[in-house]
Amino acid sequence: MKGKLFLGIFLSLLFIYLSFWKPDTGLIFSGSLLQGFFGSPRIDVGQMLEALRSAKYLILIVIVLFLYLGWWIRAWRWQLLAEPVKKVSAGLSFSALMIGYLGNNVLPLRAGEFMRAFVAAKRSGMPMSSALGVVVVERVLDMLMLMLCFTLSLLFFPLPGLFRKTGIVVLIGTAVLVVFLLLLLYQRDRALDIAEFFLKVFPRRLRRKLLKIISDFADGLEVFRRSERYFLVIMWTVVMWGLYFVIIYISLYLFDFTDTLIYQAPAVTSVVMMTITTAGIGIPSAPGAVGTYHGVCLFGMELFKVPSEVGLSYAILLHIANYLPMTLIGIVCLFKEGLHLTELAGAARDKT
């Protein structure tokens, strides 16, 4: 666990560094470390501050309102996914979601993912394994939508080679995961036999624990045994991602991008940026995706010939629009449910 924590902090610091400086490998290997690492700034801080002053903050308020609606849609979808196992109110689903976001924003190791399941299970009486299963199913649905966005990006925009190759590998991995989930849903015993075969490389005790987790996780797939729920779950997923597309599209007007490639095809730009930033959130990082989100978002903006100072300003404002409301609403929901962050953090630490 400590290794994952240090990796996340290291990557956040690395992305922050790369957002502000361009390392010169020639100088580094020649022994001029200070000049090699910090001699070539990527960002003119004065120009970045000027870009932040020129931003259209009314648009940022609109973005926050749309984000709030998106969180409720995600809560409704979670409610649908959990219903075959246990009926959970929309209010509890929303509270669990926002408390989970709070955990991700202030605690390491994305502890909020477990905290969300813990809150829903504790308050509704749902088995913890089922709550975790629903969370994983939800993530798989989002991964499928992300892969759809990535495919559209491949078709309509010349993504860099490394990003393209990495995305294709993830696309293949997602397809394999979906096949396994379908097998787990409709041929549970066979799926567990396959899992046991591939888990033979692990010690027996760990192998049994992993198989138990997979078996319990199958409970979270129960929603898909009811065909009448297919349409609603898929509908809310598509609506939610459509709303995210609208948010990114609107955000392109936070700054004047007239002299860039942004407005040549804003719909394509929105899909590409949605793909890159969503993928970037999955990178191990310090709490709140600080650094990694900014670096990935800056990388995306530079693909469209946006100056680094404006690109980083854009990343900072989008991060604030997500981070502050998530955290504040999460704190309110924490008090509403009569819970303490230390209690949830301890439960998450014990689980991991």
C-alpha positions in Angstrom: 0.0 0.0 0.0 2.9 2.4 0.8 4.3 1.6 -2.6 1.1 2.7 -4.3 1.0 5.9 -2.2 4.6 6.9 -3.0 4.0 6.1 -6.7 0.9 8.3 -6.8 2.7 11.2 -5.1 5.7 10.7 -7.4 3.6 10.8 -10.5 1.7 13.9 -9.4 5.0 15.7 -8.7 6.4 14.5 -12.1 3.3 15.8 -14.0 3.5 19.1 -12.1 7.2 19.4 -13.0 6.6 18.5 -16.7 3.7 21.1 -16.8 6.1 23.9 -15.9 9.5 22.8 -17.3 11.0 20.9 -20.3 13.9 18.7 -19.2 17.0 18.9 -21.5 18.4 15.3 -21.5 21.6 16.5 -23.1 22.5 18.9 -20.3 21.3 16.3 -17.7 23.7 13.6 -19.0 26.5 16.1 -19.3 26.3 16.7 -15.6 24.5 20.1 -15.6 21.6 18.8 -13.6 20.1 22.1 -12.4 20.3 23.6 -15.9 19.0 20.4 -17.5 16.0 20.1 -15.2 15.0 23.7 -14.7 16.7 25.7 -17.5 13.9 25.5 -20.0 10.6 26.7 -18.6 7.5 25.5 -20.4 5.3 28.1 -18.8 5.6 31.9 -18.5 3.8 32.4 -15.2 3.0 36.0 -16.0 1.2 35.0 -19.2 -0.6 32.2 -17.3 -1.9 34.6 -14.7 -3.0 36.9 -17.6 -4.9 34.0 -19.2 -6.6 33.3 -15.9 -7.7 36.9 -15.5 -9.1 36.9 -19.1 -11.2 33.7 -18.5 -15.0 33.9 -18.8 -16.0 32.8 -15.3 -19.7 32.9 -16.0 -19.1 29.8 -18.2 -17.4 28.2 -15.3 -20.5 28.6 -13.2 -22.6 26.9 -16.0 -20.1 24.1 -16.0 -20.5 23.5 -12.3 -24.3 23.4 -12.6 -24.0 20.8 -15.4 -21.5 18.8 -13.3 -24.0 18.8 -10.4 -26.7 17.4 -12.7 -24.2 14.8 -13.9 -23.6 13.6 -10.4 -27.3 13.1 -9.8 -27.5 11.1 -13.1 -24.7 8.9 -11.9 -26.5 8.5 -8.6 -29.7 7.4 -10.3 -27.8 4.9 -12.4 -26.1 3.5 -9.3 -29.6 3.2 -7.8 -30.7 1.1 -10.8 -27.7 -1.1 -10.7 -28.2 -1.8 -7.0 -31.9 -2.4 -7.1 -31.9 -6.2 -7.8 -29.8 -6.7 -4.7 -31.2 -3.9 -2.5 -33.4 -0.9 -3.0 -31.4 2.2 -2.3 -32.9 5.7 -2.2 -31.7 8.3 -4.7 -30.7 10.5 -1.8 -28.5 7.8 -0.2 -27.0 6.9 -3.6 -26.1 10.6 -4.1 -24.7 11.0 -0.6 -22.6 7.8 -1.1 -21.3 9.1 -4.4 -20.3 12.5 -3.1 -18.7 11.1 0.0 -16.7 8.8 -2.3 -15.6 11.8 -4.3 -14.6 13.6 -1.1 -12.5 10.5 -0.2 -10.8 10.6 -3.5 -10.1 14.3 -3.2 -8.6 14.3 0.3 -7.3 10.7 0.9 -4.7 8.7 -1.0 -5.1 5.5 -3.1 -8.5 6.5 -4.4 -10.0 5.4 -1.1 -13.3 7.0 -2.1 -14.2 4.1 -4.3 -14.4 1.8 -1.3 -15.9 4.5 0.9 -18.8 4.9 -1.5 -19.6 1.2 -1.3 -19.2 1.2 2.5 -21.6 4.1 3.0 -24.2 2.6 0.7 -23.9 -0.8 2.4 -23.9 0.5 5.9 -27.0 2.8 5.4 -29.1 0.4 3.2 -28.2 -3.0 4.6 -26.9 -4.2 1.3 -24.1 -6.8 1.5 -20.7 -5.1 1.2 -19.6 -7.5 -1.5 -22.7 -6.5 -3.6 -22.0 -2.8 -3.1 -18.5 -3.2 -4.3 -19.7 -5.3 -7.2 -22.1 -2.6 -8.3 -19.2 -0.1 -8.2 -17.1 -2.3 -10.4 -19.9 -2.8 -12.9 -20.4 0.9 -13.0 -16.7 1.4 -13.8 -16.9 -1.2 -16.6 -19.8 0.7 -18.1 -17.8 3.9 -18.0 -14.8 2.1 -19.4 -16.9 1.0 -22.4 -18.0 4.5 -23.0 -14.4 5.7 -22.7 -13.4 3.2 -25.3 -16.1 4.4 -27.6 -14.8 7.9 -27.2 -11.3 6.7 -27.9 -12.4 4.9 -31.1 -14.1 8.1 -32.3 -10.9 10.0 -31.5 -8.9 7.5 -33.5 -11.2 7.9 -36.5 -11.4 11.7 -36.6 -8.1 13.0 -35.0 -4.4 12.1 -35.5 -3.6 11.1 -31.9 0.2 10.8 -31.1 1.7 7.3 -31.6 2.3 6.4 -27.9 -1.2 7.5 -26.8 -2.7 5.6 -29.8 -0.9 2.4 -29.0 -1.7 2.6 -25.3 -5.3 3.1 -26.0 -5.5 0.1 -28.4 -4.0 -2.1 -25.7 -6.5 -0.8 -23.2 -9.3 -1.3 -25.8 -8.3 -5.0 -26.1 -8.1 -5.4 -22.4 -11.5 -3.9 -22.0 -12.9 -6.3 -24.6 -11.4 -9.3 -22.7 -12.9 -8.0 -19.4 -16.3 -7.6 -20.9 -16.2 -11.2 -22.3 -15.2 -12.5 -18.8 -18.0 -10.5 -17.2 -20.6 -11.9 -19.6 -19.2 -15.4 -18.8 -19.5 -14.6 -15.1 -23.0 -13.5 -15.6 -24.3 -16.4 -17.6 -21.9 -19.3 -16.8 -20.6 -18.5 -13.4 -19.0 -21.8 -12.6 -17.0 -21.9 -15.9 -15.9 -18.3 -15.3 -14.7 -19.2 -11.8 -12.8 -22.2 -13.2 -11.1 -20.0 -15.8 -10.2 -17.4 -13.1 -8.8 -20.2 -10.8 -6.6 -21.4 -13.7 -5.1 -18.0 -14.3 -4.7 -17.3 -10.5 -2.6 -20.4 -9.9 0.5 -18.3 -10.0 -0.5 -16.8 -6.7 -0.1 -18.4 -3.2 -3.1 -20.6 -2.2 -4.3 -18.2 0.5 -4.3 -15.2 -1.8 -5.8 -17.2 -4.6 -8.8 -18.3 -2.4 -9.3 -14.7 -1.4 -9.3 -13.4 -5.0 -11.7 -16.1 -6.0 -14.0 -15.2 -3.1 -13.9 -11.6 -4.3 -14.8 -12.5 -7.9 -17.6 -14.8 -6.7 -19.0 -12.0 -4.5 -18.6 -9.5 -7.3 -21.0 -11.6 -9.4 -23.8 -10.3 -7.1 -23.2 -6.9 -8.6 -24.1 -8.3 -12.0 -27.6 -9.2 -10.9 -29.1 -6.1 -12.6 -28.2 -7.6 -16.0 -30.3 -10.7 -15.3 -33.4 -8.5 -15.6 -33.7 -7.5 -19.2 -36.2 -4.7 -18.4 -33.3 -2.8 -16.7 -31.0 -3.0 -19.7 -32.5 0.0 -21.4 -32.6 2.3 -18.3 -29.0 1.5 -17.3 -27.8 2.1 -20.8 -29.9 5.2 -21.3 -28.6 6.9 -18.1 -25.0 5.9 -19.1 -25.4 7.5 -22.6 -27.2 10.6 -21.1 -24.4 11.0 -18.5 -21.6 10.8 -21.0 -23.5 13.0 -23.4 -23.7 15.6 -20.6 -19.9 15.3 -20.1 -19.5 16.0 -23.8 -21.6 19.1 -23.5 -19.5 20.2 -20.5 -16.3 19.9 -22.4 -17.8 21.6 -25.4 -18.9 24.6 -23.3 -15.6 24.7 -21.6 -13.9 25.4 -24.9 -15.3 28.9 -24.6 -13.7 29.7 -21.3 -10.8 31.3 -23.3 -10.4 32.7 -26.7 -9.0 29.9 -28.8 -9.5 31.6 -32.1 -5.8 31.2 -33.2 -5.7 27.5 -32.4 -7.2 24.4 -33.9 -9.9 24.2 -31.2 -12.8 25.9 -33.1 -12.0 24.2 -36.5 -13.9 21.1 -35.2 -15.1 21.8 -31.7 -17.1 18.5 -31.5 -14.0 16.5 -32.3 -12.0 18.6 -29.9 -14.5 17.8 -27.2 -14.4 14.1 -27.8 -10.6 14.0 -27.8 -10.3 16.1 -24.7 -13.0 14.0 -22.9 -11.0 10.9 -23.8 -7.7 12.2 -22.7 -8.8 13.8 -19.4 -10.9 10.8 -18.4 -8.1 8.5 -19.1 -5.7 10.8 -17.1 -7.9 10.6 -14.0 -7.1 6.9 -13.9 -3.4 7.5 -13.5 -2.1 6.9 -9.9 -1.8 10.2 -8.3 -1.9 12.3 -5.1 -5.4 12.9 -3.7 -7.7 14.8 -6.1 -5.6 13.9 -9.2 -3.5 17.0 -8.5 -0.8 17.3 -11.0 -1.7 14.3 -13.2 -5.0 15.9 -14.3 -3.3 19.2 -15.1 -0.5 17.6 -17.0 -2.7 15.4 -19.1 -5.2 18.2 -19.8 -2.2 20.5 -20.8 -1.0 17.7 -23.1 -4.5 17.5 -24.7 -4.6 21.3 -25.2 -1.2 21.3 -26.9 -2.4 18.8 -29.4 -4.7 21.6 -30.7 -1.8 24.2 -30.8 -3.0 25.9 -27.7 -0.2 27.9 -25.9 1.0 26.2 -22.8 0.1 29.1 -20.5 -3.5 29.0 -21.7 -3.7 25.2 -21.7 -2.5 25.0 -18.1 -5.0 27.8 -17.1 -7.8 25.8 -18.7 -6.7 22.7 -16.8 -6.6 24.6 -13.5 -10.1 26.1 -13.9 -11.6 22.7 -15.0 -10.0 21.0 -12.0 -11.3 23.7 -9.6 -14.8 23.4 -11.1 -14.7 19.7 -10.3 -12.7 19.6 -7.1 -14.3 22.3 -5.0 -18.0 21.5 -5.4 -17.3 17.8 -5.1 -15.4 18.3 -1.8 -17.9 20.8 -0.3 -20.9 18.7 -1.2 -19.1 15.6 0.0 -18.6 17.3 3.4 -22.3 18.2 3.6 -23.3 14.7 2.8 -20.9 13.3 5.3 -22.6 15.3 8.1 -26.0 14.5 6.7 -25.3 10.8 7.0 -23.8 11.2 10.5 -20.5 9.7 9.5 -16.9 10.7 10.2 -14.1 10.8 7.6 -11.7 9.1 10.0 -14.1 6.2 10.4 -14.4 5.8 6.6 -10.7 6.2 6.0 -10.0 3.5 8.6 -12.5 1.1 6.9 -10.9 1.8 3.6 -7.4 1.2 5.0 -8.5 -2.1 6.5 -10.0 -3.2 3.2 -6.9 -2.4 1.2 
